[in-house]
Amino acid sequence: MPTLPAMTTNHIQRRAPAVEVRDLRKSYGAVEAVKGVSFEVAPGEVFCLLGPNGAGKTTTVEILEGYRTRTGGDALVLGMDPAHGERELRERVGIVLQQCGVQADLTVAELIEMYGRYHVRSRPVDEVIELVELTEKRDVRARQLSGGQRRRLDLALALVGEPDLIFLDEPTTGFDPAARRQAWSTIRSLCDLGKTVFLTTHYMDEAQHLASRVAVMNAGQIIAIGRPDELAGRDVRPAEIRFTLPAGWSLGDLPAVPSRSRSLDGDRVLVLTTEPVLAAHRITSWALERQIELGHFSVSQPTLEDIYLELTGSSAPNQVPEEVAR
């Protein structure tokens, strides 16, 4: 990864990254949980940090949130050092933790209004309720909300102070598919408001759907960073064409196509190719001309999950205790 330029005041004013991290380190005794991590988050993007348990991602995020002190390196959040605990920074950052405790006997509207009073600037209560799609639950007490509705309330409480940057830690854990999609819609709407989102998640489809860029962290280091469709050369990896051949037809009967390899397992054919459109066209044209039924025909490229498992699966696990470096 390219070395970041010196973090001078002029540099901050010129480029104004929402988050800037250089050579960030965190040690617990002899154990180094975060080992020289560097990255930037641009204003208005959804930046997703991925990694297995023990990779050091939660430690990294908590340093940026101001909950942990770093051992070494530099970190700036909205141009300020989170270690200093400045009121201005706290006013401009919203945080949604995995578990948030609220006064369960208060209604949705009462909670948002109360939290809004803690901030110098705040959004109107009804506007926040509409943004997180809780209009019908406005006067319902927090204890009566479903799990997905509680998470949307957590997001509302983080948004009421009109933050410029929002940290979302596993925001849809435990959601059913419909609730997750609703949450994704809400998160995307934050970008329309010009917010910057720093997301951690274990769901690869969530990262694929939401993130402008993703960084994969393992054993305390960033091992890959880029757009979800391009991470670790994903966009240029061979595509997989799969189908089944009817009885009496073999691999040798197939037409010549641009391919890295072709294989047959029983009646199942797998073609690896960097020219999937041309290869699929030739195969299907050949089958149509001969009136051959190709079962379960599909064309796919490696998923983000495939790339993630490839990047993290072969590395030795970090030996930092789970409660220390999640």
C-alpha positions as CSV (number, residue, x, y, z in Angstrom):
1,M,0.0,0.0,0.0
2,P,1.4,3.5,-0.9
3,T,2.8,5.5,2.0
4,L,0.6,8.3,3.1
5,P,2.0,11.8,2.9
6,A,2.9,13.7,6.1
7,M,-0.2,14.6,8.2
8,T,0.4,18.4,8.2
9,T,-2.3,21.0,8.8
10,N,-2.1,22.2,5.2
11,H,-2.5,18.6,4.0
12,I,-5.7,18.1,6.1
13,Q,-7.2,21.4,4.8
14,R,-6.4,20.5,1.2
15,R,-7.6,16.9,1.1
16,A,-9.9,16.8,4.1
17,P,-10.3,13.1,4.5
18,A,-12.9,12.0,7.0
19,V,-10.5,9.5,8.5
20,E,-6.7,9.3,8.1
21,V,-4.7,6.6,9.6
22,R,-0.9,6.1,9.3
23,D,1.1,3.3,10.8
24,L,-1.4,2.7,13.5
25,R,-0.2,0.3,16.3
26,K,-1.7,-1.1,19.4
27,S,0.0,-3.5,21.8
28,Y,-1.1,-5.3,24.9
29,G,2.1,-6.3,26.6
30,A,4.1,-8.4,24.2
31,V,1.1,-9.0,21.9
32,E,0.7,-6.6,19.0
33,A,-3.0,-6.4,18.1
34,V,-2.7,-3.7,15.4
35,K,0.5,-3.8,13.3
36,G,1.2,-0.6,11.4
37,V,-2.3,-0.1,9.7
38,S,-2.7,2.7,7.2
39,F,-5.7,3.9,5.2
40,E,-7.9,6.9,4.4
41,V,-11.7,7.3,4.3
42,A,-13.0,10.0,1.9
43,P,-15.9,12.2,2.9
44,G,-19.2,10.8,1.8
45,E,-18.2,7.2,1.2
46,V,-19.2,4.0,2.9
47,F,-15.9,2.4,4.0
48,C,-16.2,-1.2,5.2
49,L,-13.6,-2.9,7.4
50,L,-13.8,-6.7,7.2
51,G,-11.9,-9.3,9.1
52,P,-12.2,-12.5,11.2
53,N,-12.6,-12.4,14.9
54,G,-9.3,-11.5,16.5
55,A,-8.0,-9.6,13.4
56,G,-7.8,-6.3,15.3
57,K,-10.6,-4.5,13.5
58,T,-12.6,-3.6,16.6
59,T,-9.4,-2.3,18.3
60,T,-8.8,-0.2,15.3
61,V,-12.3,1.2,15.2
62,E,-12.3,1.9,19.0
63,I,-9.1,3.9,18.7
64,L,-10.8,6.0,16.0
65,E,-13.9,6.4,18.2
66,G,-11.7,7.5,21.1
67,Y,-12.5,4.5,23.3
68,R,-8.9,3.1,23.2
69,T,-5.5,4.8,23.1
70,R,-3.0,3.8,20.4
71,T,0.5,2.6,21.1
72,G,2.0,4.3,18.0
73,G,1.2,5.8,14.7
74,D,-1.1,8.6,13.7
75,A,-4.9,8.9,13.5
76,L,-7.1,11.8,12.5
77,V,-10.9,11.8,12.5
78,L,-12.5,14.8,10.8
79,G,-9.1,16.5,11.2
80,M,-8.8,15.9,14.9
81,D,-7.0,13.4,17.1
82,P,-9.6,11.1,18.7
83,A,-7.2,10.5,21.7
84,H,-7.8,14.1,22.8
85,G,-11.5,13.6,23.3
86,E,-12.5,17.0,22.0
87,R,-16.1,18.1,22.3
88,E,-16.2,19.2,18.7
89,L,-15.2,15.8,17.5
90,R,-17.8,14.1,19.7
91,E,-20.5,16.4,18.3
92,R,-19.6,15.5,14.7
93,V,-19.4,11.7,15.1
94,G,-22.3,9.3,15.6
95,I,-21.7,5.7,16.9
96,V,-23.9,2.7,16.7
97,L,-22.4,-0.2,18.8
98,Q,-23.4,-3.9,18.5
99,Q,-25.4,-3.5,21.7
100,C,-26.9,-0.1,22.8
101,G,-28.8,0.4,26.0
102,V,-31.6,2.9,26.1
103,Q,-34.4,3.8,28.6
104,A,-36.9,1.1,27.6
105,D,-39.9,2.8,29.2
106,L,-39.6,5.8,26.9
107,T,-41.2,6.1,23.4
108,V,-39.2,6.3,20.2
109,A,-40.0,10.1,19.9
110,E,-39.2,10.7,23.6
111,L,-35.8,9.0,23.3
112,I,-34.8,10.9,20.1
113,E,-35.9,14.2,21.6
114,M,-33.9,13.5,24.8
115,Y,-30.8,12.6,23.0
116,G,-31.1,15.6,20.7
117,R,-30.9,17.8,23.7
118,Y,-27.4,16.5,24.4
119,H,-26.1,18.1,21.2
120,V,-25.3,21.7,20.1
121,R,-27.1,21.0,16.8
122,S,-29.8,18.4,16.2
123,R,-32.2,17.3,13.5
124,P,-35.9,17.6,14.0
125,V,-37.3,14.5,15.8
126,D,-39.9,13.6,13.1
127,E,-37.3,14.0,10.4
128,V,-35.0,11.5,12.1
129,I,-37.9,9.1,12.7
130,E,-38.9,9.2,9.0
131,L,-35.3,8.7,8.0
132,V,-35.0,5.5,9.9
133,E,-38.5,4.3,8.9
134,L,-40.0,4.3,12.3
135,T,-42.9,6.6,11.7
136,E,-45.5,4.0,12.6
137,K,-43.6,3.3,15.9
138,R,-43.2,7.0,16.9
139,D,-45.2,6.6,20.1
140,V,-44.3,3.0,20.9
141,R,-42.1,2.3,24.0
142,A,-38.6,1.0,23.2
143,R,-39.2,-2.3,25.1
144,Q,-42.0,-3.1,22.7
145,L,-39.9,-2.8,19.5
146,S,-38.6,-5.8,17.6
147,G,-34.9,-6.4,17.3
148,G,-34.7,-4.8,13.9
149,Q,-36.7,-1.8,15.0
150,R,-34.4,-1.4,18.0
151,R,-31.4,-1.2,15.7
152,R,-33.1,1.4,13.7
153,L,-33.8,3.3,16.9
154,D,-30.0,3.0,17.8
155,L,-29.3,4.5,14.4
156,A,-31.7,7.3,15.0
157,L,-30.1,8.2,18.3
158,A,-26.7,8.4,16.5
159,L,-28.1,10.6,13.8
160,V,-30.1,13.1,15.9
161,G,-26.9,15.1,16.6
162,E,-26.4,15.7,12.9
163,P,-23.0,13.9,12.7
164,D,-20.7,14.1,9.7
165,L,-19.2,10.6,10.3
166,I,-21.1,7.6,11.6
167,F,-19.5,4.4,12.9
168,L,-21.7,1.3,12.4
169,D,-20.6,-1.9,14.2
170,E,-22.4,-5.0,12.8
171,P,-25.6,-2.9,12.3
172,T,-27.8,-5.8,11.0
173,T,-26.7,-8.7,13.2
174,G,-29.7,-10.9,14.0
175,F,-31.9,-9.2,11.3
176,D,-34.2,-11.3,9.1
177,P,-33.6,-10.7,5.3
178,A,-36.4,-8.1,4.9
179,A,-35.2,-6.1,7.9
180,R,-31.6,-6.2,6.6
181,R,-32.7,-4.8,3.3
182,Q,-34.6,-2.0,5.0
183,A,-31.5,-1.2,7.1
184,W,-29.4,-1.1,3.9
185,S,-31.8,1.4,2.4
186,T,-31.5,3.6,5.5
187,I,-27.7,3.4,5.4
188,R,-27.6,4.3,1.7
189,S,-29.8,7.3,2.4
190,L,-27.2,8.6,4.8
191,C,-24.8,9.0,1.9
192,D,-27.5,11.0,0.1
193,L,-27.3,13.4,3.0
194,G,-23.5,13.7,2.6
195,K,-22.6,11.6,5.6
196,T,-19.5,9.4,5.8
197,V,-20.1,5.8,7.1
198,F,-17.5,3.6,8.6
199,L,-19.0,0.1,8.7
200,T,-17.9,-3.2,10.2
201,T,-19.8,-6.4,9.2
202,H,-19.5,-10.1,8.9
203,Y,-22.0,-10.2,6.0
204,M,-20.2,-10.2,2.6
205,D,-23.4,-9.3,0.8
206,E,-23.8,-6.3,3.0
207,A,-20.3,-5.1,2.2
208,Q,-20.9,-5.7,-1.5
209,H,-24.2,-3.8,-1.4
210,L,-23.2,-0.9,0.7
211,A,-19.5,-0.2,0.6
212,S,-17.7,2.2,-1.7
213,R,-14.5,0.5,-0.6
214,V,-13.6,-2.4,1.6
215,A,-10.4,-3.2,3.6
216,V,-9.7,-6.7,4.8
217,M,-7.8,-6.9,8.0
218,N,-6.1,-10.1,9.4
219,A,-3.6,-10.7,12.1
220,G,-3.5,-7.0,12.9
221,Q,-2.7,-5.8,9.3
222,I,-4.6,-4.6,6.3
223,I,-4.0,-7.3,3.7
224,A,-6.2,-5.8,0.9
225,I,-8.1,-2.7,0.1
226,G,-10.2,-1.5,-2.8
227,R,-13.7,-1.4,-4.4
228,P,-15.7,-4.6,-3.6
229,D,-15.8,-5.5,-7.3
230,E,-12.1,-5.1,-7.7
231,L,-10.7,-6.3,-4.4
232,A,-7.5,-8.4,-4.9
233,G,-8.1,-8.4,-8.7
234,R,-11.6,-9.9,-8.4
235,D,-12.7,-8.1,-11.6
236,V,-10.1,-9.9,-13.7
237,R,-10.3,-13.3,-12.1
238,P,-11.6,-16.1,-14.4
239,A,-15.4,-16.5,-14.6
240,E,-16.9,-19.9,-14.0
241,I,-19.3,-21.3,-16.6
242,R,-21.2,-24.3,-15.2
243,F,-23.8,-26.6,-16.8
244,T,-24.7,-30.3,-17.2
245,L,-24.5,-32.4,-20.4
246,P,-27.1,-34.9,-21.3
247,A,-26.2,-38.6,-21.6
248,G,-24.1,-39.4,-24.7
249,W,-22.2,-36.1,-24.8
250,S,-18.7,-35.6,-23.6
251,L,-16.2,-32.8,-23.0
252,G,-14.6,-33.4,-26.4
253,D,-17.9,-32.6,-28.1
254,L,-18.0,-29.0,-26.9
255,P,-16.9,-26.2,-29.3
256,A,-13.6,-24.5,-28.9
257,V,-13.9,-21.5,-26.5
258,P,-11.4,-19.2,-24.9
259,S,-10.7,-20.8,-21.5
260,R,-8.1,-21.4,-18.8
261,S,-9.4,-24.9,-18.2
262,R,-12.3,-27.2,-18.9
263,S,-13.3,-30.2,-16.7
264,L,-16.1,-32.8,-16.5
265,D,-17.2,-34.4,-13.2
266,G,-19.9,-36.9,-14.0
267,D,-22.3,-34.9,-16.2
268,R,-21.2,-31.5,-14.7
269,V,-19.0,-29.2,-16.8
270,L,-16.9,-26.4,-15.5
271,V,-15.2,-23.9,-17.8
272,L,-12.9,-21.3,-16.4
273,T,-12.5,-18.3,-18.8
274,T,-11.5,-14.6,-18.8
275,E,-13.9,-14.0,-21.7
276,P,-17.2,-15.2,-20.3
277,V,-19.5,-13.5,-22.8
278,L,-17.8,-15.0,-25.8
279,A,-17.4,-18.4,-24.3
280,A,-21.0,-18.6,-23.1
281,H,-22.2,-17.4,-26.5
282,R,-20.3,-20.2,-28.3
283,I,-21.4,-22.9,-25.9
284,T,-25.1,-21.9,-26.0
285,S,-25.1,-21.4,-29.8
286,W,-23.5,-24.9,-30.2
287,A,-26.2,-26.4,-27.9
288,L,-29.1,-24.6,-29.7
289,E,-27.9,-25.7,-33.1
290,R,-28.0,-29.3,-31.9
291,Q,-31.1,-29.0,-29.8
292,I,-29.1,-30.1,-26.7
293,E,-30.4,-29.2,-23.3
294,L,-27.7,-27.8,-21.0
295,G,-29.0,-28.1,-17.5
296,H,-28.3,-25.6,-14.6
297,F,-26.4,-23.2,-17.0
298,S,-24.8,-20.4,-15.0
299,V,-22.0,-17.8,-15.4
300,S,-20.4,-16.3,-12.3
301,Q,-17.2,-14.6,-11.2
302,P,-15.7,-15.1,-7.7
303,T,-17.8,-13.5,-5.0
304,L,-16.5,-11.1,-2.4
305,E,-16.9,-13.9,0.0
306,D,-14.6,-16.1,-2.2
307,I,-12.0,-13.4,-2.2
308,Y,-12.3,-12.8,1.5
309,L,-11.9,-16.4,2.4
310,E,-8.9,-16.7,0.0
311,L,-7.3,-13.7,1.7
312,T,-7.9,-14.7,5.3
313,G,-8.1,-18.5,5.2
314,S,-4.5,-19.3,4.7
315,S,-3.1,-16.9,7.3
316,A,-2.2,-18.0,10.9
317,P,-4.9,-16.7,13.3
318,N,-4.0,-13.8,15.5
319,Q,-3.3,-14.9,19.1
320,V,-4.8,-11.8,20.7
321,P,-7.6,-12.7,23.1
322,E,-11.1,-12.2,21.7
323,E,-12.2,-9.7,24.3
324,V,-9.1,-7.6,23.6
325,A,-8.9,-7.5,19.8
326,R,-12.2,-8.4,18.3
